[in-house]
Amino acid sequence: MRDLGLRGAEICSNVNGADLDDKSLAPLYAKAEELDVPLFVHPSGVPELSQRLRPYYLINLIDNPMDTTIAAASLIFGGVLNEFPRLKVYLAHGGGACPYIAGRWEHGWGVRDEGKAKIDRPPSEYFKLLYFDSLVHDAAALEFLVRKVGPERVMLGTDYPFDMGNYASVQAVEAIVGLTDDERELILGGNASRLFGPG
């Protein structure tokens, strides 16, 4: 970061099967906070699911979003965002399923002790610290994501150069109903410029 002028780092959603709340990753998070750089989390697959999801390309269609979801849950419930509140985490593929099941997390934390093991505030307090890309492949899902987390927490995503990419991502953002020009500009570039710093 200091010598080459890099603006962030990409990490997988698990490290050899260990979730992102694994204590061995604490030095990475501390350094990312110190350097004030974001970590982009991209799925690498849930090892336990890989055999069941081989047919029909489900390894990508289901496994990748679920792995991102598990990563986000690990960061929240595992206390990572509690210990490192200035950590900037940017989730691929619209955050997987977590924007859509965040209410379930909130309810579960309220009625079950397991969710309180490492955090003393509701999951929503940590959820609002996350950033998301816009790559969800569905106009209604993208509108929901932006309403759920706010336009200041969403950035343009393409998944280039893979076949699961969306190369009309700009048009998808432009088509979101109810955004102001300023909010649309945040998603299209302003948020990335702010998060990754001046280039």
C-alpha positions, 0 to 999 in steps of 0.5 A, spaced: 500 500 500 505 504 501 510 503 496 506 501 490 500 506 491 495 500 492 488 502 494 485 496 497 486 488 497 481 482 495 480 476 500 476 470 499 470 469 503 474 463 507 481 461 508 482 454 506 475 453 510 476 457 516 471 463 516 473 470 516 472 471 524 478 466 525 483 469 530 489 468 525 486 474 521 486 479 526 493 482 524 490 483 517 484 486 519 488 491 524 493 493 518 487 494 514 484 499 519 491 502 520 492 503 513 485 505 512 484 501 506 478 496 504 478 489 503 474 486 498 471 480 499 469 475 494 466 468 494 471 462 494 465 456 495 463 453 501 467 446 502 461 442 505 457 444 499 461 443 493 459 436 492 451 437 492 452 443 488 456 441 482 450 439 478 447 445 473 452 450 475 449 451 482 456 451 485 456 458 482 449 460 482 448 458 489 454 456 493 458 463 491 452 467 494 452 463 500 459 463 501 459 471 501 453 471 506 457 466 511 463 471 510 458 477 512 455 473 518 462 471 520 464 478 520 458 480 524 456 475 529 464 473 530 465 480 533 470 482 527 466 488 526 466 490 533 473 489 534 475 493 528 470 498 527 473 502 522 474 496 518 472 497 511 469 491 508 466 491 501 462 484 499 461 482 492 455 480 488 450 484 492 452 481 499 449 474 497 443 473 501 445 477 507 441 484 505 435 479 504 435 475 511 438 481 515 431 481 519 432 474 520 439 475 523 436 481 527 430 477 530 435 471 532 440 475 535 434 478 540 431 471 541 437 466 542 443 467 546 448 464 541 448 470 536 450 474 543 456 470 544 461 475 541 457 481 540 453 486 545 449 490 540 444 488 534 447 485 528 444 491 524 449 496 528 455 492 524 451 490 518 451 498 516 458 498 516 458 494 510 459 496 503 456 492 497 457 491 489 451 492 485 451 485 481 445 482 483 442 480 476 435 483 477 432 490 477 428 489 483 433 486 487 438 491 486 432 496 488 431 493 494 439 493 496 439 500 495 433 501 499 436 497 504 443 499 505 443 506 502 446 509 496 452 511 500 454 503 501 453 500 494 458 501 488 458 498 481 459 491 480 461 487 473 464 481 475 468 482 469 471 478 465 467 472 467 461 469 464 456 471 470 458 478 469 453 484 467 456 488 462 450 493 463 451 494 470 451 502 469 444 501 465 442 497 471 444 503 476 441 508 471 434 504 471 433 504 479 427 508 480 427 513 485 434 515 486 436 522 485 442 524 480 447 525 486 445 518 489 446 515 482 453 518 481 455 515 488 453 508 486 457 509 479 463 512 482 463 517 488 463 511 493 468 508 490 472 514 489 471 515 497 472 508 499 479 507 495 481 514 496 484 519 491 487 516 485 
